[in-house]
């Protein structure tokens, strides 16, 4: 039986001239989540992202056999 986990992360936009500030600031935290789940035997199977107002919601879907 497979085991599934969903991790959701929220990042807020700010006024800046750097259009990639969310990507730059989120990389470290996302990598930490990937490392933590892989240590427990999970693999990343899918991702999704949506925006609402000034927030970006990132969803990471993990699977473990």
C-alpha positions in Angstrom: 0.0 0.0 0.0 1.3 3.4 -0.9 1.6 6.3 1.6 1.0 9.8 0.4 1.9 13.2 2.0 1.2 16.7 0.9 3.3 19.7 2.0 2.0 23.2 1.4 4.2 26.3 1.5 3.1 29.9 1.4 5.2 32.8 0.2 4.2 36.4 0.1 5.0 38.9 -2.6 6.6 42.2 -1.7 7.3 45.4 -3.5 10.6 45.0 -5.2 12.2 45.4 -8.6 13.4 41.7 -8.4 10.7 39.8 -10.2 12.2 36.5 -9.1 12.3 37.2 -5.3 9.9 34.5 -4.4 11.8 31.9 -6.4 15.1 32.9 -4.7 13.7 33.0 -1.2 11.8 29.7 -1.5 14.6 27.5 -2.9 16.2 26.8 0.4 13.0 25.8 2.2 11.8 23.7 -0.7 15.1 21.9 -0.8 15.0 21.2 2.9 11.5 19.7 2.5 12.7 17.5 -0.3 15.7 16.3 1.7 13.5 15.6 4.8 11.0 13.6 2.9 13.6 11.6 0.9 15.3 10.6 4.2 12.0 9.0 5.2 11.7 7.1 1.9 9.4 9.5 0.1 9.8 10.7 -3.5 8.3 13.8 -5.0 5.6 12.8 -7.5 3.9 16.1 -8.3 3.8 19.8 -7.6 1.3 22.5 -8.0 1.2 26.2 -7.3 -1.5 28.8 -7.2 -1.7 32.5 -6.2 -4.2 34.3 -4.2 -3.8 38.0 -3.6 -0.2 38.7 -2.7 0.5 35.0 -1.7 1.8 32.1 -3.7 0.8 28.7 -2.5 3.1 25.8 -3.4 2.1 22.2 -3.0 4.5 19.3 -3.0 3.0 15.8 -3.3 5.1 12.9 -2.0 4.7 9.1 -2.3 6.2 6.2 -0.4 5.8 2.6 -1.5 
